[in-house]
């Protein structure tokens, strides 16, 4: 047992279980395969094989996925001394081994008779062979007098099954191998009758396709069903069509026109800010604006240029020091001239580690470290003012500049490029006006009950129900317009059954982990034995064996006192893009995305993020995978949650896989006793803080024990954010964060991500401020659309595998810009401060790209 130490070097008391102690020993008796981890051996599985359908033994063709396999698994047949062997691509003739006339007759019957399950389950005394499939219309296995004949037939059909495998191997030679594991020795192989090319062995069917029968594989193999999860297929892209709806030219023209109408006002705003800065420069130089010479800043397309003071991305005009290369954005320039510039001091926010006993409701350990929770590098008031003529000196040394030379106006784009783009867009819209958009919302009708879901109980409000269509409905153009009505109001959208329109690839975490381990081209595969997870109780990073983590995902993990141990992987797999490491899963996820005009990260026509041209450094918007434990009961401490936060862009989150963990009665009793300890600890600490009788603030009743639900969501309206922030500032000391220490101060109550609102907190929020979130349970296969600017939190009711992708819609550009400005006001070392989205750059290139597209479409339409 080894202690796990967080990044700051303080022992958090969380233990790491070694690899040897996490896996149960495999039982020797056959185990029914209900998951990917099969309990029986290969030979036992094959001895229990059901007799398969007779098929022609034909030489295996090369598939697209086979070409990716290592050459070692594609050996050619050796040439024997007795004669030549046909070339690899030629089909062999069908061979039938005839032992006697009776056997030949049985084989002919097998080819034509329907397969039904044998009614008798008796076994031969001399054989441990399991049930086989019988041609029910030909053989009577009901009468007791035929039991001996039945056992004899079972043995002979087992021999037939083995004989068929031998025939395949004799006919195909070294090519008679399983498509999944590339092995053929000591395995029963079943050839697909749909493609007549690929073979799958019994152990792989049992282990990796537990939902499929052997007859199902023979009828149509996993590869033909596009659900094959072998290493080659999981590392192949383009095997499925990710786009669910093809747009004609008229639809494309309408969407680009809609995009230009939505985005142009923001382009005008950027141009106006730049014109204002050029006028200031003209006064400083004593010339007219047309005579201002702006030198170009040297930077490549693969560079991001950020303001040295507020960390906002710089798209075009900015000021730069020729001596120390200090760069300042136009927003900061305006604030300096107006005397409103904030210093944004660095803050060090650390929480006191009082030991593992404290986290479980005991008193603090005497040996625990004592760290000041709030250490601020206070910077004395530093004067940084503009001159009377509007010029700005370089920042003082205390703020990272040299304080000597005057900042010069620089540009990144060509001189008149943005203004020319604005004029071109205005000319286009003047020539092609848009028709008024009709209302397609039918949510108020009783006939559309199936397309809405109640999520709130606000008084005198018409937005208590959320738009919730089925995935098949969203393929219609009318539903896209219906979606736009709700989306433009800042309302979340829940799309049901998103996985029903996909091929059905397995999202078992072990399948994805195996694909990563077998990815020989990725350095990640060499370091996949361990993963770094977040322990939700201590809110610290722990290192754990990967197999142990996924064992706990399906079976649960506990601390020594039976308190559930909640772990989560954020943005997994690490170190590279999801689509590079798991391309087949990435394609499957994109094919599941509803309203792909917005959500498709590759080609969404209304996704502003896809308009950045090649060669321009793009932000990482996903897809990203989130794998975490979860249980239905709200613990109040150490829950598997994503704390309250607000994303800078829009997002869609799909629940791809769940696993329910059963709580034993012994553990449930222990949990209730620990909750009582937590309650007493809360009351004692509140009494010490307030100097009066403590008041319990946490309720452990959530009312959500949905057997089919996976995650509980709370999403707040944008208009309720000011009241939400006021509540969090007032009650911030009632929340716990790292090491279960209490929060004593917040810099931004939402962007700090310190708070998770329990049921009791949500009750108090409504009582004190009259607001409540949309609250709903996300079920398996449901896609949740979250608009930018809507604070939200999530708690897992089961172990969940979610995949999410960010996008930028034309309707929410204003919110993205507002959040960008909000983030730049945060302290310098705040984790949310960096402008990772670069929304201004997206807006400019979106107009350019849309204009290029409409020019091409107009030529085609004319």
N, C-alpha and C positions, 0 to 999 in steps of 0.2 A: 504494500500500500504506500503510495506516495502522495504527499501534500501537493496541492495545485496552487501555484502562486500567480496572482494577477499581474498585469503589466506594470503596476507601480511597485511590485516587489513585496507586497504585504500578504501574508498568509491569510486566506479567507476561510480556511477550515473545510473546503470542499475536497473530497478525496477522489482519487482516480483509481478505478478498478482495472486490474491488469487483464490482459487478453485471455489468460488461461482460466480465469474465474467467471467469465461471462457466458460462455457457451455450455449448455447442458450436453452431457455425453449422448451420442446417438444411440438409440435403442436398436437392438439387433433384429427384433421382430418387425415385420412390415407395418408401416404406418400410412394411414390414408393421407394422400397429398392434398392439403388444403391451402398451402401457401408455397412460396418459392423455396423454402427450406425443407427438403424431403427427408424423412427419417429412415427410409429403407435403402438398402444397397442396390447397385445397378443389377446384380445378378438376381436378387430377390424380385425386383420390379419386373425383370424380363421373364422370370419363371411364372409370374402372374399375368403374363400377357394374354390379351384376348385375341382370338383368331381373327385375322384381318381379311379385308376384301382382296380378292384376286385381281391383280393388275398386270399389265404387260411390263416386262422387264426391258426397259429401253435405256440406251446410253444417256447419261446425264448431260444436259446442255449447260453451257456457260451462262450464268446470269450476271447482271450488272454488279451485284454485291460480291459474287464470286471473284470477279476480277480484282477486287480490293484485298482479298485474302492473301496471306503470305504464300510464297511459292511452294513452301514445304507442304502445304495442305492441298496442292494441286499436282500431285505426281502423275506422271504418265504411266500407262500400263507397260509392264516389261514384256519384251518379246521372248517367248519360250523357244526352246530348241526344236520343238516339233513342228513349227510352221510360223507363218506371219500372223500378226494381230492387226485387226482393222484399226484405222486411224481414230483419234480421239473424238472427232466430231461426228463420225458415222454411227447410226443407230444399229444396235445388235438385233438379231432375230429373236423372237420369243421362244423360250425354251420351257418345256414342261417335263419334269422328271416323273416318269411313270414307273411305279413300283409294281402294281398289279392292276387288274381290271377294276376291282372294287374301289381302289383308291382313285383311279382315273374318273370313275363315275361320280365319286364324291366331289372331286375338284370341279367337274362340270356343273354340278348342282350349286356349288359355292358361287359360281360366276353369275347364276341367274336367280338364285333364291334370295328373298329379302332377309336381312339379318335381324333377328329378335333375340332378346335375352333368354337364356336357358332357364326353364322353370325349376329345374333341379339343381341343388347346390351341393350334392354329395361329391365326395372326392375319393379317388382310388386310395386303397391302403398303401400302395407302393409309390404314391406320388403326392407331392404337396402342391400340385398345379392348381391355380385358382380358376374361377369361372371363365368360360370362353363364350364367344358368340356362336350361336347355332342357327342354321336355316330352319326356322320354326315350322314352316309348312311341309318339311320333308321328314323330320325326325320326331318321333314321339318320345318325350322324356318325362312324361307325367307318371306313368305306371311304375309301381315299385319293382315289378319284374324286370324292367329295363335298366335298373341302376348299374348293373355290371357292364352292360353294353354301353351305357352312358359314360362311365369312367373310361372304358376302352376308347370310345370316340374322342374324349377329351385328350387323352394321351396322343392319339393319332393326329388330331387337329393341332396340338402343340408341335408335333413333329412336322406337320405341314407348314406351320408358321416359321419354324426354324429352317425348313427346306427352302421356303421362299426367300428368306434372307440369304441362304447359301447361293441360291440362283442369282440373286442380285449381285453378290460379290463375285461369283464366277463370271457373270456377264460383264460387269463394269470394272472388275479388278480393283486397283487402288482408288478408283473414283467412287466406289461404293462406301461413301462416308457420310456421316451426319452433317447436314448443312449448319447446324447449331454449334456443335463442338468439334467438327472436323475429325471425328474418330469413327472407326468401323469395327474394330476388334471387340469380340465378346458383347455385341450389341445387336438387338433386333432392330432392323431398319424398315421404315414404312415409306413407300414412295407415293408422292402426290399424284393423283389421277387427273388433276386439273392441268398441271403444267408438264407432267411426266418427266420431270427433271430432278427435283429436289427430294432428298430423303431426310427424315428425322428419326432419331433413335428414341426408344422408349424412355430411358432415364431423362433425356432432355424434355420430352413432352410432359412427363410427370413434374419435373422441377420448375421449368420456366414457363409452361403453359398449363397450369393446373385447371383452368376453366375449360380446356379443350379435351375431347375424347380422342381416342386413336382413330376411330372412324372419321371424326371431323378433320383430322390431319390428312387422312387419305383422300377425303373428298376435296379438300382445298387446304393446302399447307399454310402455316403462318406467313410465309413469304408472299404467297399469292393473295392472302388476306391483308397484306401490308402491315402486319403486326409482329413480324419477326424481330426478336430482340437479340439476335446473335451479334457478335462483336462487329462483323463487317457491315451489317445493316444499320446498327446504331451509329456507326461512324460515317454513314453515307447520307448525303443530302440530295434533294431533288427526286426522291423515290415516290413522293406523294405531291398532289397539287394543293398548295396552301391557300390559294385564292378560291373562295366559295361563290363569288358572283362576278361575272364579267360585265364590265360597263361598256355600253355602246358610245359612239362619238358624241351623240347629243347629250347623254348623261355626263360624260366627261367635261364637255363644254360648260354645262350648267354648274358643275362642282367647281371648276376653276373660276368661273365668273363669281360664284358665291364666295370663294376664298379671297379674291381680289377686293370685293366689296367690303369684306370683314377686316382685312389686314391693312388696306390703304390708309385709314385714319391714323394708324400708329406710325406708318412710314412718314406721313406728313408731320407728325409730332417730332420725330427724330430730325427731320430736315429743318424744321423751325428752330430746334435747339442748336443745330450746327450753324445756321444762318446768324443766330444771335451771337455766337462766339466769334464768328468772322467779323461781324460789325464791331465787336469790342476790340478785336485785333486791329481793325482798320483805324479806329480812333487812336490806339496806341502808336501805330506807325505813321499816323497823319496822312492817310491815303483813303481813296474810296474803296468800297468792298471789292469791286472788280479787279483792283490792282494789288490785292493782298496775295502775296506769294507764300504758299504753304508747302513746305518741304515734306517729302515722303519719309515715313519711318521704315527702317529696314527690318522686316520680319517676314518669315515664311508662312505658307498656308498651314504648316503643321505645328505652328506655335499659337499659344493662347496669350493674349496681351491683357494683363490685369492692372487695375489701378493699385498703386502701392499703398494707398491710404484706406480704401474701403473694400478692396478685393473684388470689385465689379469688373466684368469683362469689358474691354474696349473694342469697339467695332471699327470706328473710323477716326474722327477728329479727337484729339487729346493734347495735353501739354506735357512736354518732356524736358528734362534737364540735360544740357549738352555736356555737362561735366561729370555727373554721377548716374545718368540714365534713370533718374527718378521720374515716374510717369503718373499723371493725374487725370482722372476722367472729368467730363464736363459737369457732372453733378456736383463733384467736390469743388470744382472751380466756382460754380454758382454759390455754393454754401460759404466758401471763403470770402467771396465778395460781399455776401450778405451778413457775415459775422455769425453764421449758424453752424460752423464746422464743429463736430463732436470729436473728442480725442480718442475715443474707443480704446481704453486701457486694456492690457492683457489681464486675464483673471485666471487664477488657479483654484479650481473647485474640487476639493478632495473630501471624501467621507471617511469618518472614523471607523476603523475595523475593531469591533468589540468582541470578536471571536464567534465561533460557530454556535456556542451555547446561547449567546445573545440572540442570534438570528432565529432560534427556536423557542424564544420566550423566557430564557433564563437571565440571570444577572450577567453583567459584562465581566469578562475574564480579566483578572488583575494584570496579566502579562500582555494584554492587548496594547497595540500602539495607539498613541494619542496624536492625531493629526488635526491641525486647525482646518476647519471645514471651508473657510472662506479667506483666502489670501489674495489680496488685490495689489498688483503692482501700481500703486498710486502715482500718477504722473502729475506733478504740479502744473498749474495752468501755464500752457506754452502759447505764446503769441505767434500767430501765423496769419498775417493780414495781407490783403492785396493793396497795391499802390492806388493812388487817386485816379490814375489813368487806366486802371483795370488790369495792369500786369500783375503777375503773381510770382514771388520769389520761390526758389526751391524750398522744400520742407526743412525745418530745423533738424539738426543731427539727432535730437531726441526722438524725432518721428521718422527717422530713416533716410533723410536727405542730407545735402551738404550745406544748405542755408546760404549759399553764395550767389550763384547765377540766377538769372530770370528764366522761368519756364517758357519754352518756345512752343508755338502751335504746330502740331504735326498731323499728318494724315496717313491712313492705311490704304484706303480705296482711291481710285482716280478722282480728280478734282470735282467734276460735275456728275459723277456716276449716280449718286443717290437722287439728285434733283432731276436728272434726265429720266430716271426710273419712275419717279413720281408723276412727271408730265405724261409719260407713255401710258401709265395706268389710268390716269384721268381721261386721256383721249379715248382709250378703249371703252371705258364705262360710259362715256358720252355717246358712243356709237351703238352700244349694245346694252339696253336697259333691261333689268330683271323684272319679271312679272311678280306681283305681290304673292307672298307665300301663304297658301291656304292652311287652315288648321286641320290637322289629322288626329288630334287627341280625342279619344273616345273613353277616357278613364272615368268620366263622370257618369257614364251609362252603366246601368245594371247588367247589360249584356256583356260587358267586358270585365267581369269579376275575376276571370282567370288571368288577366293581364296586369293585375295590380296586387300589391301586398301591403297590408297595414303595418306601419313601422313607428307610428307616434300617436299621441292622444292630446294634441294641442287644442286648446279652446279657440273657437272662431278662426280656424285655419283650414285651408283647402289643400294642404300639402302633406297630410298625415299618411297618405298612401303613396307608394313608390311604383313607378312604371316597371313591370316585370314580365316581359314577353318570353315566349319560347324561342329556342335557337332556330327552329325552322321558320318561324314568323319573320325574324329579322332579315331574312334574305329578300324580302319584298321591299320595293322602293317606298311604299306608303309607310312602312314601319321605320325606315330611316328618317323620314320627315317627322314621324311621331316622336322618335328619339330626340331629334333636334329641338323640338318644342320643350321637352323636359330638361334637356341638357343646357339649353340657353338660360334656363331659370336657376341653374346651379343645383339641380337635384340629382342624387345618385340614381343609377339604373341597375337592376338585377336581371340578368338573362338566365333563364332556366335551361337545363339539359344541354349545356354547351358541348359536352363530350359526345353527345349522340350523333353529331355530324362528323366525327373523326373516324379514323381507321380502327382505333381501339388499342393502340400501343400501351404496353404495361408501364405504369408510373410507380411500380414498387420501388422504394428507395434502393433496395439491393440490386435491382436491375441496372439502375443508373450508376451505382457504385462500381459494379462489375465492368460496365462500359468504360468508366474512367480508368480502372486498373488495367484494362486491356488496350488502352489507347497508347500504342507504342510510340506514336509521334509526338506525344505531349510530355513535357517534364513533370506535369502534375501527377502522372500515373506512377511515378517512382516514389511519391510521397503521400500515398493514399492510405497507408496503414493506420494513421492517426488523423483525427480531425480536431479543429478548434471550435468548441461550442460555447454558448453563453449559458451559464447557470442562472436560472431566473430568480432564485432566492437571493444569492449574493450579488447578482448582476455583474458577474466577473467572467472572464474567459477561462475555460478549462480545456485541458488536452485529454482526449479519450480515444481509446481504440475504436476504429470505425465499426467493426462488427458489434462491439458492445453497445455503441450508440444506436445502431439499427435494431439490435435485440430489444433495447429499452423502448424503441419507437413502437413496437408491436406488443410487448409484454409489460412494459412499465419498469421504472426504477424507483427505489426508495432510499432514504437515508437510514441510518441505524435505528432511528426511533420511529420508523414506518411513515414518516412524512414524505409525500410524493416528491421525487426529484425531477424537476422540469428542466429539460435542456432544449436548446434550439440552435439550428444552423442558419445563419443569415447570409444571403448572397452566396450560396453554394452551388456548384463547385468553385473553388477559389482560383485566383491568379490569372484567369483568362476569361474570355467571353463564353457565355453559355452555348452559343451557336457553334463555336469552334470545337468545344469539348464534347458536346452532345448534340450533333447536328440533326439526328433523326428525331429526338425529343423536341428540339426547337421547332422543326417543321410541323410536328404534331400539335404543339401549342399554338402556333400561328394559324393553323387550319381550324382550331377550335375558337378563335377570337370572333366574337360577334361584332357587327358594324365595322367591318374591316376598312371601310372608307376612312375611319378615324383611327382605329387601333392597330392596323398593320404596321409594324416597325420598319418594313422594307419598302412598301409601295402604297401605303395609305394615301389616297388622293387628297384627303382633307387633314392629314397629319402634317403639321408645319415642320416637324422634326425631320421628315424625309426629303425636304426640299434643299438641304445643304448639298452643294455640288461635290463631285469627286475631288479629292485632294485637300478638302477643307477638314480640319480636325473636328470630329463630331463628338457630342457628349454621350456618355454611356447611359442609355435609357433602358437597357435590358434586352431580352427577357432575363429575369433573375429568379432563382429558386429559393424558397423558404421552407425548410423542413423543421418541424418542432413537435414536441410532445404536447399532450393536453388531456384533461379530464373534465367531466361535465360540471362537477361541483366547484363553486367559487371558493378558493382557499383563503383569499384575503391577503396572503403573503406568499410570495414565490409562485404565483400563477404564471402559466405560459401565455404571456401577453405581448402585444406590440403597444407600447405606451402612447398616450395622446400626442399626436404630432400633426403637422400640416405639410404636405408635399408641394414643391414649387411648380409641378406640372400636373396634368391629368394622369390617371392611371387606371388600369384594368387588372383585376386579380381573379384568377380561376383556381378553384379548389380541385386538384387533380387526383388526390388519393387520401384516404383516411384509414386509421386503424384504432379500434376501440380497446382501451385498457380496462380490465376488470379490477375493481377494488374489493379485496377480501373483507369479511366482516371484522377480522382482527385488526386490519389496517384502518377500517372506518372508525372503530372505537378509539384507536390511537390518535387519529386525526382530530376527532372531536375533543379529546383531552388536550391536545396541543393548541387547538383554537381557543380554548378557555384560558390557557397560559398567555397566549398572544393578547387576548382581551384584557387580562389583568395588567400586562406590561404596558399596553396602550393607556389605560386609565392612570396608572402610576406616573408615566412620563408626562401626560397632559396636565396632571395635577401639579407636577413640578414646574412645568412651563408657565401655566396660567396662575399659579399660586392659589388655586381653589380646587374644588372637587372636579376630578377629571370626568370627561364625558366621552363615552364610547362612540366611535365614529365609523366603525366598520361593521357591516352586516354580512353574514355569510350565506344568506339566502338569495339565490338569483332567479329562481323560477324558470330556468331554461335547462331542461333535461331532455332535450330533443334527441331521440334515438337515431334519427337519420341526419341530424345537423352536425356540421363539423366545426364551425367558428361563429362566435357571437360578435357582431359589428355594432359600433356606435359611431354615427357620422353626424356632425353638427352643421347647421345652416351657417352660411357666411354672415348673415345679418345678426346672428347670435354670438359672434366671436367676441365683441367688446364685453358683453356680460359674462361670457365664459372666462375670459382673462381676469376680470374683476373677482370672480369667485375663486379662481385658482390662487391669485395673490393673497386673498383673505385667508384661505385655508391651506396654504402651501405646507405648513408645518405638520399637517395631519398625514402627509404622504411619506413613504419610505423609498429609498433608492439603493445605492450601492451598500453592501454589507447590512442591508435592512436598517441603515441609519436614517434618521429623520431628515427631511429637507428643511433647511433653515432659511434659505434665500433662493429666489429665482431671478434670473436676468430677463428671460422672456418665458412666461408660464407655459407656453405651448412649444416653442422651438427648443427649449431645454430638454424636453422629453423626459421629465422626472415623474410625471403624474399618470396614474391610471384610475379612472373614476369607477368605484365599485357601485353596486346597486344602491347602497345607502348614500353615497356621494351624489348620485344622479337624483335621488329623491330630495336631498337637501338643495341641490341646484335649482330644481323646479320650484321648491317652496320659497326660496329666498329671491330668485331672479326671474322665475316664470319661464324658463327655457328648458327644453329637453332635446335629445338627439333623435335621429331616426335609429331605431334599434331593431335588428333582425338577425336571424340565423342563416348563415351561408351553408347550403347543402352541397354534397358532392356533385361536381360538374357545373356548379353555378358560377357565373362571371359577374363580378361586382365592379361597376364603373364609378370611380371617385373623382368628382370635379376638383380642379385646382382651387385652393383656398378654403376647402372644407376640412376642419380638424376632425380626426378620426382615431379610434383605438380598436383593437381586436383581441379577443381572448379565445384560445383554442378549447373546444369542448371534447375533442378527440385529438389523437396524434394526426397531424395534417401535413400534406405536401402541397404547397401553393406555388404557382408561378405567376409573376406579375411583370408587366411592361408599362413604361411611361410613354405618354404621347402628348402632343400639344395641339389642341383644337382651336380653330379660329374664334370660337365663342368665348374662350377663356384666356385670351392673350392679355387682357387688361388685368386679370388676377395674377397672372405670371409676372407681369411687370411690377405690380404692387408688392408681391412677395419678394421679388428681387431687391426692391428698395428697402423692404423691411429687414431682410437678412443683412444688408450692408451696414445697418445700424448696430448690429450685435458686436460684442467684444471681439478683439482681434483673434484670439485663439478659440473662439466658439466653433463647435464642429459643424454648425449649419451655415456658417457665414459665407463660404466660398460660392461664387456664382458658377455653378456647374452646368446650368442650363444654357446660358448665353442666348436669351430669348430675343434680344435686339438683332443679333446676327441672323437668327432664324427668320424673323419678320422680313428683313431686307431681301434675303435670298428666296423666300417664298414668293414674293411679288415678282421677282425676276423669272423664276422658274415657271410660274403660272402664265406669265405673258408669253414666254417661249412656247408653252404647250398650246395656248389658244391660237397662236399664229399658225402652228402646224395643223390644228384641227380645222381652222377656217379654210385653209387651202384644200383639205380633204372634203369638207362639207360643200364647198363651192364647186 
